[in-house]
């Protein structure tokens, strides 16, 4: 053995091994981890991107279109077929002013503009069932000149057809066939044809000074008939007029405050008192909730006023009909109760606690789901009418802040929902996929994310096999 400075004698030099310095623990562990291929790195980035895209765009309801400004309610502005809506614009951020335009809800196109003079705004509308006529209650913007002007417009062209002058406390109704309409102020009720020509004066009591807190007359068209009923509060009498010539057919006393309705006339006129009454879509049934003791919910036949069923509900609320399921929903800020429409047997009950319920509930045309505006207006919850569980929701945190939902309506079918807000923003939402767990399979981004994840898993598996079995190709 040759000597060396470290081993002068040279003995045992062949048995000495120099290992050098030990590598750190992390470095030794890193050598044991398989090295990913460039393809794996690329797929890892693809998985991250596709997952972000999917989870940010997987909701069932998507915004299809934003329509022009509308007052914070769709009532009186949406046509019966849901294909047109009357839009306006905001004046000083809070009052709805002209021009008033009829807009196509599907395309957002302006179809016509109502000929309402400058300096006036329409605070409410009434649209005929066939969509051919529009009644508008027009008021001067200058509050010093108080007074309402009733005007009749052609819905196709926006042309002013008739102006009925100045009055107070106007109410307006179209008949079911759109051939007649009624205008009523505090005392006078007049009947007109679809062209705006006067047919008859239905109710005109003697001139007198109105009593304190006295309400004006109330008018209702009787379902399935050619009659109109006028309720006169001072005499507590219901007058029934023919829509053909306006003559009085019959009259009866009404005792709304103490008794249940004894005749179809009283049943139809219960809006004059503090009753919650909702007609079925077919008009043959009426659900009436009596809010003060004894608190009752009753189903009446509208043709005979016969009581079909009655019960004492556990909560006060508002009524909605599910015609396809033959059910009645009583909803409130604190929960939902569902009753059989024939027997008023309680089918389902859910108590959410006050403030966590719903302020408005809109049933879809096929009664398969319901859009419920939350009590605090912050969202529209989509409920399944089979389980009454929330399946999806439309949040109200849209750009601008401070927005709250005020109204909603299904249009055309159960997949299109129109919403209105306190800022007058009208939006059309479209349900692009089923609102169930497996509904994501309808989305392209789901399959792209799934494919990216599958390819990434296969690439990682191949890298591991090559690392531990280098001879494998």
C-alpha positions as CSV (number, residue, x, y, z in Angstrom):
1,X,0.0,0.0,0.0
2,X,1.3,3.5,-0.8
3,X,1.6,5.9,2.0
4,X,-0.3,9.2,1.9
5,X,-0.3,12.3,4.1
6,X,-3.5,11.1,5.7
7,X,-2.1,7.6,6.2
8,X,1.7,7.7,6.4
9,X,2.0,4.0,7.0
10,X,-0.2,3.1,4.1
11,X,-1.9,0.3,6.2
12,X,-5.6,-0.3,5.5
13,X,-5.9,2.3,2.8
14,X,-7.8,-0.1,0.6
15,X,-10.5,-0.3,3.3
16,X,-11.2,3.4,3.7
17,X,-14.2,5.0,1.8
18,X,-14.6,8.8,1.6
19,X,-18.5,9.5,1.4
20,X,-18.1,13.3,1.5
21,X,-20.7,15.6,3.1
22,X,-24.2,14.3,3.6
23,X,-27.1,15.9,1.5
24,X,-29.9,17.7,3.4
25,X,-33.0,15.7,4.2
26,X,-35.2,17.7,1.8
27,X,-32.7,17.0,-1.0
28,X,-32.7,13.3,-0.3
29,X,-36.5,13.2,-0.2
30,X,-36.7,15.2,-3.5
31,X,-34.6,12.5,-5.2
32,X,-37.3,9.9,-4.3
33,X,-40.2,12.0,-5.8
34,X,-40.9,11.1,-9.5
35,X,-40.1,14.0,-11.8
36,X,-43.2,15.1,-13.8
37,X,-43.0,15.4,-17.5
38,X,-43.6,18.8,-19.3
39,X,-47.0,17.4,-20.4
40,X,-47.9,16.8,-16.8
41,X,-47.0,20.4,-15.9
42,X,-49.2,21.7,-18.8
43,X,-52.1,19.5,-17.7
44,X,-51.8,20.7,-14.1
45,X,-52.2,24.3,-15.3
46,X,-55.2,23.2,-17.5
47,X,-56.9,21.6,-14.6
48,X,-56.6,24.7,-12.4
49,X,-57.9,27.0,-15.1
50,X,-60.9,24.7,-16.1
51,X,-61.8,24.2,-12.4
52,X,-61.9,27.9,-11.8
53,X,-64.0,28.5,-14.9
54,X,-66.4,25.7,-14.0
55,X,-67.0,26.7,-10.3
56,X,-67.5,30.4,-11.4
57,X,-70.0,29.4,-14.1
58,X,-72.0,26.4,-13.0
59,X,-75.2,28.1,-11.7
60,X,-78.5,26.9,-13.3
61,X,-79.8,30.4,-13.8
62,X,-77.8,32.8,-16.0
63,X,-78.6,36.4,-17.0
64,X,-79.9,36.4,-20.6
65,X,-80.7,40.1,-21.0
66,X,-81.0,43.4,-19.1
67,X,-84.1,45.4,-20.2
68,X,-84.6,49.2,-19.9
69,X,-85.5,50.7,-16.6
70,X,-88.9,49.9,-15.1
71,X,-90.6,50.9,-11.9
72,X,-90.0,48.6,-8.9
73,X,-93.0,46.4,-9.8
74,X,-94.0,44.4,-12.8
75,X,-97.7,44.8,-11.9
76,X,-99.7,46.4,-14.7
77,X,-96.6,46.6,-16.9
78,X,-96.1,43.1,-18.1
79,X,-98.4,41.8,-20.9
80,X,-100.4,38.7,-20.2
81,X,-98.3,36.6,-22.6
82,X,-95.1,37.8,-21.1
83,X,-93.6,38.8,-24.4
84,X,-93.9,42.6,-23.9
85,X,-93.3,45.0,-21.0
86,X,-93.8,48.7,-20.5
87,X,-90.4,50.3,-19.6
88,X,-89.6,53.9,-18.5
89,X,-86.6,55.8,-17.3
90,X,-85.7,57.3,-13.9
91,X,-86.0,61.0,-13.2
92,X,-83.7,62.3,-10.5
93,X,-83.0,58.7,-9.5
94,X,-86.4,58.0,-7.9
95,X,-89.4,58.8,-10.0
96,X,-90.3,56.9,-13.1
97,X,-90.8,59.2,-16.2
98,X,-91.0,59.0,-19.9
99,X,-90.5,58.1,-22.6
100,X,-92.7,55.0,-21.9
101,X,-91.7,52.3,-24.3
102,X,-93.2,48.9,-25.1
103,X,-90.2,46.5,-25.2
104,X,-89.9,42.9,-26.5
105,X,-88.8,40.8,-23.5
106,X,-87.1,38.2,-25.8
107,X,-84.9,40.5,-27.9
108,X,-85.0,43.8,-25.9
109,X,-86.2,45.7,-29.0
110,X,-88.4,48.8,-28.6
111,X,-91.7,48.1,-30.3
112,X,-93.4,51.5,-29.8
113,X,-93.4,54.5,-27.6
114,X,-96.6,55.7,-25.8
115,X,-97.6,59.3,-26.6
116,X,-97.5,60.6,-23.1
117,X,-96.8,64.4,-23.0
118,X,-93.6,65.8,-21.5
119,X,-93.9,66.9,-17.9
120,X,-96.2,64.0,-17.0
121,X,-95.5,60.6,-15.7
122,X,-97.7,57.4,-15.6
123,X,-97.9,56.0,-12.1
124,X,-99.8,52.9,-13.1
125,X,-101.0,51.0,-16.1
126,X,-103.7,48.4,-17.0
127,X,-103.2,46.2,-20.0
128,X,-106.0,44.4,-21.8
129,X,-105.9,40.6,-21.7
130,X,-105.4,40.3,-25.5
131,X,-102.6,42.9,-25.3
132,X,-104.2,45.4,-27.8
133,X,-105.0,48.3,-25.4
134,X,-103.2,50.1,-22.6
135,X,-104.9,52.3,-19.9
136,X,-102.5,54.7,-18.2
137,X,-103.1,56.9,-15.1
138,X,-101.1,60.0,-16.0
139,X,-100.1,62.6,-13.4
140,X,-98.2,65.9,-13.8
141,X,-94.7,65.8,-12.4
142,X,-95.2,69.2,-10.7
143,X,-97.0,68.1,-7.5
144,X,-98.6,71.6,-7.2
145,X,-101.0,70.7,-10.0
146,X,-102.5,67.5,-8.5
147,X,-104.8,65.4,-10.5
148,X,-104.9,62.2,-12.6
149,X,-105.6,61.9,-16.3
150,X,-106.8,58.6,-17.6
151,X,-105.6,57.9,-21.2
152,X,-106.2,55.0,-23.5
153,X,-103.4,53.9,-25.9
154,X,-103.1,51.5,-28.8
155,X,-100.5,48.9,-27.6
156,X,-99.3,48.2,-31.2
157,X,-98.4,51.8,-32.2
158,X,-98.5,53.7,-28.9
159,X,-101.1,56.1,-30.4
160,X,-103.3,58.0,-27.9
161,X,-106.9,56.9,-28.6
162,X,-108.8,58.8,-25.8
163,X,-108.2,61.2,-22.9
164,X,-110.8,61.0,-20.1
165,X,-109.9,64.2,-18.3
166,X,-109.0,64.9,-14.7
167,X,-110.2,63.1,-11.6
168,X,-109.0,61.5,-8.4
169,X,-108.7,57.9,-7.1
170,X,-108.9,56.2,-10.4
171,X,-109.2,52.5,-10.8
172,X,-109.4,50.6,-14.1
173,X,-110.3,47.1,-15.3
174,X,-110.6,45.4,-18.6
175,X,-113.1,42.6,-19.2
176,X,-111.9,39.1,-19.8
177,X,-112.6,39.4,-23.6
178,X,-110.9,42.8,-23.8
179,X,-114.0,44.3,-25.4
180,X,-115.0,46.5,-22.4
181,X,-113.2,48.4,-19.7
182,X,-114.4,50.3,-16.6
183,X,-113.0,53.5,-15.1
184,X,-113.9,54.5,-11.5
185,X,-113.1,57.4,-9.3
186,X,-114.4,58.1,-5.8
187,X,-118.1,58.0,-6.8
188,X,-118.6,57.5,-10.6
189,X,-118.1,54.3,-12.5
190,X,-118.3,54.4,-16.3
191,X,-118.2,51.6,-18.9
192,X,-116.4,52.0,-22.3
193,X,-115.8,49.8,-25.3
194,X,-112.4,48.9,-26.7
195,X,-112.3,52.0,-28.9
196,X,-112.8,54.3,-25.9
197,X,-116.4,55.2,-26.5
198,X,-118.7,55.6,-23.6
199,X,-121.4,52.9,-23.2
200,X,-123.0,53.8,-19.9
201,X,-122.5,55.3,-16.5
202,X,-122.8,52.4,-14.1
203,X,-122.8,54.2,-10.8
204,X,-123.2,57.9,-10.0
205,X,-124.6,58.6,-6.5
206,X,-126.0,62.0,-5.7
207,X,-123.5,64.8,-5.1
208,X,-122.6,65.1,-1.4
209,X,-119.6,65.8,0.8
210,X,-117.6,62.7,1.4
211,X,-117.4,61.5,5.0
212,X,-114.0,61.3,6.8
213,X,-112.0,58.1,5.9
214,X,-114.6,57.1,3.3
215,X,-113.3,54.9,0.6
216,X,-114.4,55.0,-3.0
217,X,-116.3,52.4,-4.9
218,X,-114.8,49.0,-5.7
219,X,-115.2,47.3,-9.0
220,X,-114.8,43.6,-10.0
221,X,-115.6,41.6,-13.1
222,X,-117.4,38.4,-12.3
223,X,-115.4,35.4,-13.4
224,X,-116.9,33.4,-16.3
225,X,-119.7,35.9,-16.9
226,X,-120.6,39.1,-18.8
227,X,-121.2,41.0,-15.6
228,X,-119.5,43.6,-13.5
229,X,-120.1,44.2,-9.8
230,X,-119.8,47.6,-8.1
231,X,-119.6,47.9,-4.4
232,X,-120.7,51.2,-2.8
233,X,-119.3,51.5,0.7
234,X,-121.7,54.2,2.0
235,X,-124.8,52.1,1.4
236,X,-122.9,48.7,1.8
237,X,-124.6,47.5,-1.4
238,X,-123.3,45.6,-4.4
239,X,-124.8,46.5,-7.7
240,X,-124.5,44.1,-10.6
241,X,-124.4,45.6,-14.1
242,X,-124.5,44.1,-17.6
243,X,-121.3,44.6,-19.6
244,X,-123.4,44.9,-22.7
245,X,-125.5,48.0,-21.9
246,X,-124.6,48.8,-18.3
247,X,-128.0,48.3,-16.9
248,X,-128.4,47.1,-13.3
249,X,-129.4,43.4,-13.1
250,X,-129.5,43.0,-9.3
251,X,-128.3,44.5,-6.0
252,X,-127.7,43.1,-2.6
253,X,-126.5,44.2,0.8
254,X,-123.0,43.1,1.8
255,X,-121.8,42.6,5.4
256,X,-118.1,42.0,4.8
257,X,-116.8,42.8,8.3
258,X,-118.8,40.2,10.2
259,X,-120.1,37.4,7.9
260,X,-118.8,35.0,5.4
261,X,-120.0,35.6,1.8
262,X,-123.5,34.2,1.2
263,X,-123.6,35.0,-2.6
264,X,-121.1,34.9,-5.5
265,X,-121.4,38.7,-5.5
266,X,-120.2,39.1,-2.0
267,X,-117.4,36.6,-2.7
268,X,-116.2,38.5,-5.7
269,X,-116.3,41.8,-3.8
270,X,-114.4,40.8,-0.8
271,X,-111.4,42.8,-1.9
272,X,-113.3,45.8,-0.5
273,X,-112.7,44.5,3.1
274,X,-109.5,43.2,4.7
275,X,-109.7,39.8,3.2
276,X,-106.9,37.8,1.5
277,X,-108.6,36.3,-1.5
278,X,-107.0,34.6,-4.5
279,X,-108.8,33.1,-7.4
280,X,-107.7,29.8,-8.9
281,X,-106.2,30.1,-12.5
282,X,-109.4,28.6,-13.9
283,X,-111.5,31.1,-11.9
284,X,-113.9,28.4,-10.5
285,X,-112.5,28.5,-7.0
286,X,-111.6,31.2,-4.5
287,X,-109.3,30.8,-1.5
288,X,-110.2,33.3,1.2
289,X,-108.1,33.9,4.3
290,X,-109.9,35.7,7.1
291,X,-107.1,37.3,9.1
292,X,-108.9,38.3,12.3
293,X,-110.5,35.8,14.8
294,X,-111.6,33.3,14.1
295,X,-108.6,32.9,11.7
296,X,-109.8,30.7,8.9
297,X,-108.8,29.6,5.4
298,X,-111.8,28.7,3.2
299,X,-112.4,27.5,-0.3
300,X,-115.5,28.7,-2.1
301,X,-117.1,27.9,-5.4
302,X,-117.2,31.2,-7.3
303,X,-120.4,30.3,-9.1
304,X,-122.5,29.4,-6.1
305,X,-120.5,30.8,-3.2
306,X,-120.8,27.4,-1.6
307,X,-118.2,26.7,1.1
308,X,-116.2,23.6,-0.1
309,X,-113.7,23.3,2.7
310,X,-112.4,25.4,5.7
311,X,-109.6,25.1,8.2
312,X,-107.8,27.2,10.8
313,X,-104.2,27.7,9.6
314,X,-101.3,28.0,11.9
315,X,-100.0,31.2,10.5
316,X,-101.1,34.4,8.7
317,X,-99.8,34.7,5.2
318,X,-100.4,35.1,1.5
319,X,-102.0,32.6,-0.9
320,X,-100.7,31.0,-4.1
321,X,-102.4,28.3,-6.2
322,X,-100.7,25.3,-7.6
323,X,-103.3,24.3,-10.2
324,X,-101.4,21.4,-11.7
325,X,-100.9,19.8,-8.3
326,X,-104.3,20.9,-6.9
327,X,-102.7,22.5,-3.9
328,X,-102.8,25.9,-2.1
329,X,-99.7,27.5,-0.6
330,X,-99.9,29.8,2.4
331,X,-96.6,31.6,2.7
332,X,-95.3,34.3,5.0
333,X,-92.1,35.8,6.4
334,X,-91.8,32.8,8.8
335,X,-92.5,29.8,6.7
336,X,-94.6,27.9,4.2
337,X,-97.8,25.7,4.6
338,X,-99.1,23.6,1.7
339,X,-102.7,22.4,1.7
340,X,-104.8,20.1,-0.5
341,X,-107.0,22.4,-2.6
342,X,-110.0,20.1,-2.2
343,X,-110.0,19.3,1.5
344,X,-107.6,21.8,2.9
345,X,-105.6,18.9,4.5
346,X,-102.2,20.1,5.5
347,X,-99.6,18.4,3.3
348,X,-96.4,20.1,4.2
349,X,-95.3,22.7,6.7
350,X,-91.9,24.4,7.1
351,X,-91.1,27.1,9.7
352,X,-87.9,29.0,9.0
353,X,-88.2,31.7,11.7
354,X,-89.4,35.2,11.2
355,X,-87.5,37.1,8.6
356,X,-86.2,34.0,6.9
357,X,-89.3,33.2,4.9
358,X,-90.6,34.8,1.7
359,X,-92.5,38.0,0.9
360,X,-93.6,36.9,-2.6
361,X,-94.1,33.5,-4.3
362,X,-94.6,33.1,-8.0
363,X,-95.6,29.6,-9.3
364,X,-94.2,28.5,-12.7
365,X,-96.7,27.7,-15.5
366,X,-96.3,23.9,-15.0
367,X,-96.4,24.2,-11.2
368,X,-93.1,22.3,-11.0
369,X,-91.2,25.1,-9.2
370,X,-91.8,28.4,-7.5
371,X,-89.7,31.6,-7.4
372,X,-89.8,33.0,-3.9
373,X,-88.5,36.5,-3.1
374,X,-86.8,36.4,0.3
375,X,-88.2,38.4,3.1
376,X,-85.2,40.7,3.1
377,X,-85.3,41.0,-0.7
378,X,-81.7,39.8,-1.1
379,X,-82.3,36.9,-3.4
380,X,-84.8,34.9,-5.4
381,X,-85.0,31.3,-4.2
382,X,-86.1,28.6,-6.7
383,X,-88.1,26.0,-4.8
384,X,-89.2,22.5,-5.9
385,X,-92.9,22.2,-5.4
386,X,-92.4,18.5,-4.7
387,X,-90.2,18.8,-1.7
388,X,-90.3,22.6,-1.1
389,X,-86.5,22.6,-0.8
390,X,-84.4,25.3,-2.4
391,X,-82.8,23.9,-5.5
392,X,-81.1,27.1,-6.8
393,X,-81.1,30.8,-6.3
394,X,-80.6,34.1,-8.1
395,X,-78.4,36.4,-5.9
396,X,-79.1,40.1,-5.7
397,X,-75.6,41.3,-5.4
398,X,-75.4,42.7,-8.9
399,X,-73.1,45.6,-9.8
400,X,-74.0,48.9,-8.2
401,X,-74.7,47.6,-4.7
402,X,-77.8,48.2,-2.6
403,X,-80.1,46.3,-4.9
404,X,-83.1,44.4,-3.6
405,X,-85.5,42.2,-5.6
406,X,-89.1,43.6,-5.5
407,X,-91.0,41.5,-8.1
408,X,-90.7,38.5,-10.4
409,X,-92.7,36.7,-13.1
410,X,-92.3,33.6,-15.2
411,X,-92.7,34.4,-18.9
412,X,-93.2,32.1,-21.9
413,X,-92.3,29.0,-19.9
414,X,-90.8,27.7,-16.7
415,X,-87.3,28.3,-17.8
416,X,-87.5,32.1,-18.2
417,X,-87.9,34.4,-15.2
418,X,-88.2,38.2,-15.2
419,X,-87.1,40.1,-12.1
420,X,-87.4,43.7,-11.0
421,X,-85.5,45.5,-8.3
422,X,-85.8,48.6,-6.2
423,X,-83.4,50.3,-8.6
424,X,-85.8,49.6,-11.5
425,X,-83.4,47.1,-13.1
426,X,-85.4,44.5,-15.1
427,X,-83.5,41.4,-15.9
428,X,-84.4,38.3,-17.9
429,X,-82.9,35.0,-16.5
430,X,-82.7,31.7,-18.3
431,X,-82.4,28.3,-16.7
432,X,-79.8,26.6,-18.9
433,X,-79.6,23.3,-17.0
434,X,-81.7,21.3,-14.5
435,X,-81.3,22.6,-11.0
436,X,-80.2,19.2,-9.6
437,X,-76.8,17.8,-8.7
438,X,-76.5,15.9,-11.9
439,X,-77.6,18.9,-13.9
440,X,-74.0,20.0,-14.3
441,X,-73.6,17.3,-16.9
442,X,-75.5,19.7,-19.3
443,X,-72.6,22.2,-19.2
444,X,-69.7,22.1,-21.6
445,X,-67.3,23.5,-19.0
446,X,-68.0,20.5,-16.8
447,X,-66.9,18.1,-19.4
448,X,-63.8,20.2,-20.3
449,X,-62.8,20.2,-16.6
450,X,-63.5,16.5,-16.3
451,X,-61.4,15.7,-19.4
452,X,-58.6,17.9,-18.2
453,X,-58.6,16.2,-14.8
454,X,-58.7,12.7,-16.3
455,X,-55.8,13.4,-18.6
456,X,-53.8,14.9,-15.7
457,X,-54.4,11.7,-13.7
458,X,-53.3,9.5,-16.5
459,X,-50.1,11.6,-17.1
460,X,-49.2,11.5,-13.4
461,X,-49.7,7.7,-13.3
462,X,-47.4,7.3,-16.3
463,X,-44.7,9.5,-14.7
464,X,-44.8,7.3,-11.6
465,X,-44.5,4.1,-13.5
466,X,-41.6,5.3,-15.5
467,X,-39.8,6.5,-12.4
468,X,-40.0,3.2,-10.5
469,X,-39.7,1.1,-13.6
470,X,-37.2,2.9,-15.8
471,X,-37.2,0.2,-18.5
472,X,-40.9,0.7,-19.1
473,X,-41.9,2.8,-22.1
